[in-house]
Amino acid sequence: MKPAFNVRQQSEIFIGPLADILSGVLPEGRVVVVSDSTIDRLYHSVLAQYDTVLIGLGESVKTMQTVEMIYRRFIELGVDRSTFVLAVGGGIVTDVAGFAASTYMRGVKFGFVSTTLLGQVDASVGGKNGVNVDGYKNMAGTFTQPQFVICDPALLRTLPEREFRAGLAEVVKAAIIADADLFGRIERTTFEALRTDTDLLSDAVSAAIRVKADIVERDERESGDRRKLNLGHTLAHAIEKASNRMNHGEAVAVGTVLIAGAAVKLGALTQADCDRIVNVLTALGFDLTPPVEVKRLLKEVGKDKKNEDGMLRIVLPVGIGDCEVRPMTMDAFAALF
């Protein structure tokens, strides 16, 4: 099977059945898998043939301590530079495993099988790998492209409803950034249709990946256009730091609505387009009420790693399918809420 996308001629992205793709993309030689207990239980027959390193579940394991544990297991298993690391799991697994592989022995080659919607449309694609430090998101990490990413929409059937919905926030985000047609298709469908219709879901996954792949092709290291992919994330990361009540996708939905409202105040976005963003996320089942007061969130925003030289780089939607990055002081940003 040919890849659907090839990011920077370094990272092949495949969309289709895992069983038809994996054997054709794994290199010859030894493969060691990094995964979690849930994936091991669901897909043990796939993983059993490989030495496997299992990490814990949830955002709390996305730490340097987990990376050190992986290093130690790699040493125990005799992993060397000829070994290929295959990460099988959602965004936390691929973020952590990609970082560990990128830095173990100064870097071993790796690839991903992404098993969550959020992972397929965002976390696994683009070469960002990393872990949190003291609760602050992705403070330690690398830009290193996986050799391949396999996105099999059929794997998403086992996702709990809440996790599936979380991934849809990133699909909507991609549509707001650069694909008005995708946004319109989401408006015209339902959560249940996306959940049950594999063809419909495959179309949404492919469209969202295209948005990200096109941007990463132009700007791998987030010095320009790639910052647009942070739409909604400045406040989403603050939500995740200040509260444990929302997962990443839920926080992105809230952050996106808050920044859309700010864009209206700045005259960058029409109220009609803001309403469309609110309505589509509401229809998908998101609770768009911040879990803590916005004042609390603004305290965390100043510590975001995207704060450069005292200036925030705020991504503002300026229409459905278009956004801009605007430098802004913390005071000016806070005045919008």
C-alpha positions in Angstrom: 0.0 0.0 0.0 1.3 3.5 -0.8 1.3 6.1 1.9 -1.5 8.7 1.9 1.1 11.4 2.9 4.9 11.7 3.2 5.9 14.3 5.6 9.1 16.0 4.6 10.0 12.9 2.7 10.9 11.4 6.0 7.7 10.1 7.6 5.2 8.0 5.6 1.5 8.2 6.8 -0.7 5.3 6.0 -4.5 5.2 6.4 -5.9 1.7 6.2 -6.0 -1.7 7.8 -3.1 -2.4 10.1 -2.9 -6.1 9.0 -2.4 -5.0 5.4 0.3 -2.4 6.2 2.5 -3.3 9.1 4.5 -6.1 7.7 5.4 -4.1 4.6 6.8 -1.1 6.5 8.6 -2.7 9.4 12.4 -2.9 8.6 14.2 -6.2 8.7 15.8 -7.0 12.0 14.8 -6.7 15.6 11.7 -4.8 16.7 10.8 -3.8 20.2 7.3 -2.5 21.0 6.4 0.3 23.5 2.7 0.2 24.4 0.4 0.3 27.4 -1.6 -2.4 29.2 -4.9 -1.5 27.5 -3.4 -2.0 24.0 -1.6 -5.1 25.1 -4.9 -6.6 26.3 -6.8 -5.6 23.1 -4.2 -6.5 20.6 -2.0 -9.0 22.4 -1.9 -11.4 19.4 -0.3 -8.6 17.4 2.3 -7.6 20.0 3.1 -11.1 21.4 5.8 -11.8 18.8 7.9 -8.8 20.0 9.7 -7.9 23.2 7.4 -5.3 24.7 7.8 -2.4 27.1 4.5 -1.4 28.7 3.9 2.0 30.3 1.1 3.2 32.5 -2.1 4.9 31.5 -3.1 8.6 31.4 -1.4 12.0 31.3 0.3 11.4 34.7 2.7 8.9 33.1 3.9 11.4 30.5 7.1 12.2 32.5 10.8 11.9 32.5 10.4 9.1 35.1 8.6 7.0 32.5 11.2 7.8 29.9 13.9 6.6 32.3 12.0 3.4 32.9 11.9 2.8 29.1 15.7 3.5 28.9 16.3 0.9 31.6 14.1 -1.7 29.9 15.8 -1.0 26.6 19.2 -1.7 28.3 17.8 -4.9 29.9 16.5 -6.0 26.5 19.8 -5.2 24.7 18.3 -2.5 22.5 20.9 -0.9 20.3 21.0 1.4 17.3 20.1 -1.4 14.9 16.8 -2.0 16.8 13.6 -0.5 15.6 11.1 0.8 18.2 7.4 0.4 17.3 5.1 2.5 19.5 1.5 1.1 19.5 -1.1 3.3 21.3 -2.6 6.7 21.7 -1.0 10.1 21.9 0.6 9.5 25.3 2.3 6.3 24.1 3.6 7.8 20.9 4.8 11.1 22.6 6.7 9.2 25.3 8.0 6.4 23.1 9.1 8.8 20.3 11.0 10.9 22.9 12.6 7.8 24.4 13.6 6.5 21.0 14.9 9.9 19.8 17.2 10.2 22.7 18.2 6.6 23.6 21.8 6.1 22.4 21.4 9.5 20.7 18.5 8.1 18.6 17.1 4.9 17.3 14.6 4.6 14.4 11.0 4.3 15.3 7.5 4.2 13.9 3.9 4.5 15.2 0.7 2.5 15.1 -1.8 5.1 16.4 -4.8 3.6 18.1 -6.8 6.7 19.1 -8.6 9.3 17.1 -6.7 12.1 18.8 -3.4 10.3 18.1 -4.3 9.7 14.4 -5.2 13.2 13.5 -2.7 15.1 15.7 -0.3 13.6 18.2 1.4 10.9 16.1 1.9 13.0 13.0 4.5 15.7 12.5 7.5 14.7 14.5 6.9 16.3 17.9 7.7 14.0 20.8 7.9 14.9 24.4 6.9 14.7 28.1 5.5 17.0 30.7 7.6 18.6 33.5 5.8 19.4 36.8 2.5 19.3 35.0 3.6 21.8 32.3 2.8 20.3 28.9 5.6 19.0 26.6 8.4 21.0 28.3 11.0 18.4 27.4 10.9 16.9 23.9 12.4 16.7 20.3 11.4 17.2 16.7 12.1 13.8 15.3 10.0 12.2 12.5 8.8 8.7 12.9 9.7 6.6 9.9 6.0 5.8 9.5 2.6 6.3 11.1 -0.2 3.8 10.6 -3.7 5.1 11.1 -6.3 2.3 11.0 -9.8 3.8 11.5 -11.1 0.3 12.4 -8.9 0.4 15.6 -11.1 3.3 16.8 -14.1 1.0 17.3 -12.7 0.0 20.7 -12.4 3.6 22.0 -14.7 4.6 24.8 -17.1 7.3 23.7 -15.4 10.0 25.7 -12.0 9.3 24.1 -13.5 9.2 20.6 -15.2 12.6 21.2 -11.8 14.0 22.4 -10.3 13.2 19.1 -13.1 15.0 17.2 -11.9 18.3 18.9 -8.7 18.0 17.0 -10.6 17.3 13.7 -12.7 20.4 14.2 -9.5 22.4 15.1 -7.9 21.3 11.8 -11.0 22.3 9.9 -11.0 25.8 11.5 -7.4 26.2 10.6 -7.4 25.3 7.0 -10.3 23.3 5.7 -13.7 25.0 5.4 -15.1 22.0 3.4 -14.2 19.6 6.2 -15.9 21.9 8.7 -19.0 21.9 6.6 -19.1 18.1 6.4 -18.8 17.9 10.2 -21.7 20.4 10.5 -23.8 18.2 8.3 -23.2 14.9 10.2 -23.6 13.7 13.7 -21.5 12.2 16.5 -23.1 8.8 16.0 -22.5 8.8 12.2 -18.8 9.5 12.7 -18.7 6.8 15.4 -20.3 4.1 13.2 -19.5 5.0 9.6 -15.9 3.9 8.9 -15.9 5.6 5.4 -17.1 8.9 6.9 -14.5 8.7 9.7 -11.7 7.8 7.3 -12.5 10.9 5.2 -12.4 13.1 8.4 -9.1 11.5 9.5 -7.5 11.9 6.1 -8.6 15.5 5.8 -7.4 16.5 9.3 -4.0 14.8 8.7 -3.7 16.6 5.3 -4.0 20.0 7.1 -1.3 19.0 9.6 1.0 17.4 7.0 0.8 20.4 4.7 1.7 22.8 7.5 4.6 20.6 8.9 5.9 20.3 5.3 6.3 24.1 5.3 7.4 24.5 9.0 8.7 21.5 10.9 10.0 23.3 13.9 7.2 25.7 14.7 8.9 29.0 13.7 6.0 30.1 11.5 2.9 28.4 10.1 3.1 25.4 12.4 2.1 27.7 15.3 -1.4 27.6 13.7 -1.7 24.0 14.9 -1.8 25.4 18.5 -5.3 26.9 17.9 -7.1 26.6 21.2 -4.1 25.1 22.9 -2.8 28.1 24.9 -5.9 27.9 27.1 -6.3 24.1 26.7 -2.9 23.5 28.3 -3.8 25.9 31.1 -7.0 24.0 31.7 -5.1 20.7 31.9 -2.6 22.3 34.4 -5.3 23.8 36.6 -7.8 20.9 36.6 -7.9 17.2 36.1 -11.6 17.2 35.0 -11.0 17.4 31.3 -8.9 15.3 28.9 -6.9 16.9 26.2 -9.6 17.0 23.5 -12.2 18.4 25.9 -9.8 21.1 27.0 -9.0 21.9 23.3 -12.7 22.3 22.6 -13.1 24.8 25.5 -9.9 26.6 24.5 -11.0 26.9 20.9 -14.4 28.4 21.9 -12.7 30.8 24.3 -10.2 32.0 21.7 -13.0 32.3 19.1 -14.8 34.7 21.4 -11.6 36.6 21.9 -11.2 36.9 18.1 -14.7 38.4 17.8 -13.8 41.0 20.4 -10.7 41.9 18.4 -12.7 42.2 15.2 -10.8 39.3 13.6 -13.8 36.8 13.5 -17.4 37.4 12.8 -20.0 36.5 15.4 -21.6 34.2 12.8 -18.5 32.2 12.4 -17.9 32.1 16.2 -21.5 30.7 16.5 -20.7 28.0 14.0 -17.7 26.9 16.0 -19.7 26.8 19.2 -22.6 25.0 17.6 -20.5 22.3 15.9 -18.7 21.5 19.1 -21.9 21.5 21.1 -23.5 19.2 18.6 -20.6 16.7 19.0 -21.4 16.6 22.7 -18.7 18.8 24.3 -19.2 20.6 27.5 -17.8 24.1 26.7 -17.9 25.5 30.3 -14.3 26.0 31.6 -13.7 23.7 34.6 -12.1 26.6 36.6 -12.4 30.4 36.4 -10.7 32.0 33.5 -8.6 34.1 35.9 -7.0 30.9 37.1 -6.3 29.8 33.5 -4.6 33.1 32.7 -2.2 32.6 35.6 -1.0 29.4 33.9 -0.9 30.9 30.4 2.1 33.0 31.3 4.1 29.9 31.9 3.3 28.3 28.6 6.4 27.3 26.6 5.1 29.2 23.6 5.7 32.4 25.6 8.7 34.0 23.8 10.5 37.1 25.0 7.5 38.1 27.1 5.1 37.8 24.2 2.5 35.2 23.6 1.9 33.9 20.1 -1.9 33.6 20.0 -3.6 31.7 17.2 -6.8 33.5 16.3 -9.5 32.1 13.9 -10.3 34.7 11.3 -12.8 32.6 9.4 -13.8 29.0 9.0 -10.8 27.5 7.3 -8.4 30.4 8.1 -6.5 31.6 11.1 -3.5 33.9 12.0 -0.8 34.0 14.6 -0.8 37.3 16.5 2.0 38.4 19.0 0.3 39.7 22.1 1.4 40.7 25.6 0.1 38.8 28.5 -1.8 41.9 29.7 -3.4 42.4 26.3 -4.4 38.7 26.1 -5.9 38.8 29.6 -8.0 41.9 28.8 -9.9 39.8 26.2 -11.6 37.7 28.9 
